[in-house]
Amino acid sequence: MRIAVMATGGVGGYFGAKLALSGQDVAFVARGRHLAAMRQRGLTVRSGSGAVRIASPTLVEEPGALGSVDVVLFAVKLWDTESAAAAIRPLVEKGAAVVPFQNGVESIERIAAVVGAERVLGGVAYIAATIAEPGVIVHTGSMARLRFGPIAASQQRVAEALLAACKDAGIDAELSADIRRAIWEKFAFLAAFSGITSVARQPLGVVRADPDSRAVLEAAIREVWALARSRGVALPDDFVAQQMKFADGLPAEMRSSMQNDLMAGNRLEAPWLCGAVARMSAAAGLEAPVNATLYATLKPYCAGAARP
């Protein structure tokens, strides 16, 4: 299977490296110092489950230089969605399917608006991974899982082929019959987790151990649960309790990628996470004061370094 990774951040770098190591034809899209480092030293993934190094990865700066591919693993930051979708349009025009592995719940529609809905599937990545330095991805904890699935029946074959490739690579992957629900399940936790860890500037262990910050985390998840239910997404009655139990089982040192971006002075995905909860809830006539407050607190940092 010929796979393009758009682009080689924590998610794309980790899973792309696993697929390449298994013998799949994987091309990595990257730019700047990250691209230069991988051209010189290869791609390295550091993980508790074992280090992986791709000595001579296939690297391009522009996806259009690849010709045809079967699948694009789409894992760019949410603010780059439209521009990255435009960059992969030549691949889609040659028959590529696109599987977004992004953090929000609006990726399918945003990408489809640029490349057409018929080639865009749904996907969810469960992993804590980031670029530690140019050419090096660091995976924290043991969680590394993919769920994806078709939006239309015509996409079933390519979804099954990607699943087979993932299984051959030893990736914990699952084909979901209701991928939209899976996307909302992740979003409910991630929007809350990223918001509270970023505002607190603390890892999950500190947040969940303090009764007040734990209550904020739980209330933020509950707001997303209510929003999802209002939109016809069948999250169960005990969903919030399940998510808090899930949080208790995660590594205490786990930090959200948005928290890492905040501490590094980078742009934040808050407008599409806690901000999206506040926006979509308001449109649905629902109250979401916790997510709205988290977003309001983070807004001065969303463009990068704090404004005066």
N, C-alpha and C positions, 0 to 999 in steps of 0.2 A: 504494500500500500504506500502511495506517495503522499506525504503529509507535510504541510507547511505550518510552522509555529509562528503565530503573529500575536505577541512577540516574545522574546526570550527573557522574561522576568521570572519571578519565583514560580508561578504556576506553569507557564510554558516551558521554562528551562528544566524544571524537575521532570515533568511527564514527557516532554520531548526527548530528554536524554535517555530515559528508560526505554522509550520506543526505538530510538536510534541504536541503543546498545543491543536490542533484541534482533536487529537486522532490518527493521523497517527503513524505508527511504525517507528520511526526515531532513527538511531544510529549515533553518532558523533565521528569522528576520530580526535584525538588531541594528543599532546605530551607535555612533560615538565611541566612547572609551570602552564600553562593553563589547562592541563589535571588534575593536582593535585588539583587545585582550584575548578574545576567543580565537582570532586569526593567528595570534602569536603563540598562545599557550593551550588552546582548546577550551572546552567547556567542562567545568568541574562542579559536581553536586556533592555537598557534604551533608550527611544524614546519619542519624543514629542507627538506621538499618543498613548502613554501609555506604562508603563513598563511591561515586560513579564519575568516570572521566571519559569524555569523548575527545580523543586527541586531535582529530581533524574533522570537525563538523562542517556540514554544508551550510555556508553563511551567505546571506544577501542583505543588502540595505533596502532594496525595494522589492516587494513581492512579485511585481510584474515581470521581473527578470527570471522567474522560475519556469515559465512555460505553464504546462498543465499539472495539476495535482488533484488528488481524490478528495482530500479533506483539509480544511483550514481550522486548526485549533486556535480560536480567537480569544486571547487573554491579555488584552491591553487595559490600562487604567480607564476608568469610566469616562473621564473627560476627553479621551482620545477616540471614543467609539466611532463617531461619524467620519473623522479623517482617516482612521485605520480601515474602516469599511470601504471608503473610496479607494484606498490603496490596494485592497484585495479584489476590487471589482474585475480586473482582467482575469484573475483566477476563476472567479465565479462564472464569468462569461464563457470560459472554456470547460465548464462542467463541475467545478469544485463545489462541495457542500461546506457549509460553515457551521461549526459548533462553538457557540460562545461559552467560555468559562470565566464569567465576570461576576462581580459582587452584587449587582442590583437585580431588579425584577423587570427592567424595561429593555434589556439588551436585544431580545428577539425582534421587537418592533423597531427599535432604533437602527439596527443593522439592516433589517428587511426594507426599511424606507430608502436605503441607499443601494442595495444590491438585488432586491426582489425577495418576496417572502418564500418562494417555492424552494429555495436552496438553504434556508436557515433553520437549523434544528434548535433544540434546547439543551443546555448542559449546566452542570453544577460541579465545582471542584471543592473538595474538603481537604485543605492542607494549610499549614503555616510555613511558608517559604518566602524568601526574599533574596535580592541581590546583595550579598555581603560586601563584595568588591567586584570590580569589572572582571568578568569571566568566571565568577564563583557564585553559585546558588547555595544557600544554607537552608536546610529543612529542619524545623524545630518539632520535637515530639514524634509520635509514631503514626499520626493520622495522615493518610495520603490516599484519597479515594476519588473516583470520578463516577458521576451518574449523568447519563444523557439519553435522549430519545427523540423520536420524530414528532414533528408538529402535524405533518401530513403523511398519508399512507405511502406516498411516492418516495419518502425518505427512509423507509424501513430498511431497505437493502444496504444503503451506505452506513446506517447506524449499526447494523449487525456486523458489517465488515470492520468497522472501527472497534467494536467490542472484541472481536476475535483478535485484532492486532494488540489491543490492550492486554488481553488474557495471555497472549504469547509473550508479552513483555513483563509479565508478573505484576501488572497493575491491578489493584482492587477496583474493578469497574463493574457497573451494572447498567443494563438497559431498562429505562423506566417507562412504564405504560402511561404515566401521568407526569410528564416532566415539568409541567407548569406548577403543579403542586410541590414537587421537589424543590423547585427554584424558590417558591415562597417559604418553604420550611427552612431553607438555609438563610434566606433574607431576614426572617423574623429574628433569628439569633444574631446574625452578623450585624444588622443595623444597630441593635442594642449594645452588643459587645464592643463594636468599634467605637460607638459614641461614648460610652461610659469609660472605657479604658483610655481614650484620647483625652477626654475632659479631666479625668483623674491623674493622667500621666503615670499610671500604675498598671502592672500586669494583672491578669485575671485573678490570680490567687489573692491579691490584696483586695480587689473589688468584692469577690464573693465572701471573704472572711469578715468584712465590715457590714453590720446589719443595715446601715443606711444606704450604702452604695449597692448592696445586694438588692435592696428593695427597688432602687432605681432601675437596675438591670431587669428585674422581673416585670416592673410596670411598663418598661419600654417594649419588652417582648409581647406583653398583653395587648398593647396598642396595635402592634402589627397583626397579631392574631385576629383582633376585631376587624381590622381593615381587610384582611384576606377573606374572612367570612362574608363581609359585605359585598365582596367581588365574586362570590360563588366558589371560592377555593375551600375545599372540604378539610380544613384542619380540625382535628378532633377536640373534644371538650377539655381533655386533660393535656393539651399541647404545651401550655406554659409550664406546667409541672414537669413534663418530660424534658423540656429545654433546660430547666434549672438543674435537673438531675444530670443532664449531659454536661452542663457547665462545671458541675462538681467533679466530673471525671476527667477533665482536661488538665494538662500540666499547669501547675501554679505559675510558672514563668512565662506562660503564653501571652503574647502581645498581639494586638490587631495590626494589620498592615497599615491601617490609617494612623494608628499611634506612632508607628515607626516613621511614617511620612511626616507627621507633625513634628516629631523630635528632630528630624533631619532638615526641617524648613522647606519641605516639598509641598506640592499641591495636595489637596485632600479630596477624597471621594464623598465627603459629607453631603453635598447637594443631592446625591443619588442614593444615599443610605438613610440616616436619620432625617435629613432634609426631605427626601422623597416620601417618607412616612407622614411627615407633617403636611406636605403638599397634597398628597393623594387623600389623606384623611379629611382635610378641609374641603376638598372637592366632593367627597362623599357625605359631607355633613356630620363627620365624626370628630370627637375631641382627641387630640394626641399631644397633651401638654408636655409630657416627658421628652418625647422625641423632638418637639418644637424647641424646648429649652436646650437640649443637647446641641441641636443645630445652631441655635442663636449664639451659643457660647463658642462654637467652633468657626462661625462665619468669618471672623477677622483673619483666620489663618488659611482659608480655603484656597486662596491664590498663591500661597507659599508662605514666606516669612511674614510675621505679624506686621500689620500696618500700624503707623503711629496713632 
